[in-house]
Amino acid sequence: MKSKLYVKQYNLAQCSINGKNWFEISELSALCCINDHYLADNLDSILDHYNKGHIVPVEYVLYRKKLDVN
């Protein structure tokens, strides 16, 4: 269970295997996976794509930033 402090300090990301069912994870975990996978490529453009809310594939898992809907 996430504490309020944890959610406040770190944003949430979402991950999916099939692109239909999305699960919340810590954004730190998602960014570590993205960084490890795309390190040899142009990581800046990948992170820009992620920050705009688009889906970033990492092997068999899809990641996307959880955008506030307020």
C-alpha positions as CSV (number, residue, x, y, z in Angstrom):
1,M,0.0,0.0,0.0
2,K,1.3,3.4,-0.9
3,S,1.6,6.1,1.8
4,K,0.5,9.6,1.0
5,L,4.1,10.8,1.4
6,Y,5.3,8.3,-1.1
7,V,2.7,9.4,-3.7
8,K,3.5,13.0,-3.0
9,Q,7.2,12.6,-3.5
10,Y,7.1,10.4,-6.6
11,N,4.7,10.6,-9.5
12,L,2.9,7.5,-10.7
13,A,3.4,5.7,-14.0
14,Q,1.4,3.0,-15.6
15,C,2.5,-0.3,-17.2
16,S,0.8,-2.8,-19.3
17,I,1.6,-6.0,-21.1
18,N,-1.4,-6.0,-23.5
19,G,-2.1,-2.3,-23.9
20,K,-5.6,-2.8,-22.4
21,N,-5.1,-3.4,-18.7
22,W,-2.9,-0.7,-17.1
23,F,-1.4,-0.9,-13.6
24,E,0.0,1.9,-11.5
25,I,3.6,1.7,-10.5
26,S,6.1,4.2,-9.2
27,E,7.4,6.5,-11.9
28,L,10.9,5.8,-10.6
29,S,10.6,2.2,-11.5
30,A,9.3,3.0,-15.0
31,L,12.1,5.5,-15.6
32,C,14.8,3.0,-14.5
33,C,13.4,0.4,-17.0
34,I,13.3,3.0,-19.8
35,N,16.7,4.3,-19.0
36,D,18.3,0.8,-18.9
37,H,16.6,-0.2,-22.2
38,Y,17.2,3.0,-24.3
39,L,20.5,4.1,-22.8
40,A,22.4,3.5,-26.1
41,D,19.8,5.3,-28.1
42,N,18.7,8.9,-28.0
43,L,17.3,8.8,-24.4
44,D,16.3,12.5,-24.5
45,S,13.8,12.0,-27.3
46,I,12.5,8.9,-25.6
47,L,12.0,10.8,-22.3
48,D,10.4,13.7,-24.2
49,H,7.9,11.2,-25.8
50,Y,7.2,9.7,-22.3
51,N,6.7,13.1,-20.7
52,K,4.1,14.0,-23.3
53,G,2.1,11.0,-22.1
54,H,2.8,8.7,-25.0
55,I,3.5,4.9,-24.6
56,V,7.1,3.8,-24.4
57,P,7.7,0.1,-25.1
58,V,10.4,-1.7,-23.1
59,E,10.8,-5.3,-24.3
60,Y,7.4,-6.9,-23.5
61,V,6.1,-4.1,-21.2
62,L,4.5,-0.8,-22.2
63,Y,5.0,2.3,-20.0
64,R,3.3,5.6,-19.9
65,K,3.2,8.6,-17.6
66,K,0.1,8.9,-15.5
67,L,-1.2,12.3,-16.4
68,D,-3.4,14.3,-14.0
69,V,-6.9,14.7,-15.3
70,N,-7.7,17.7,-13.0
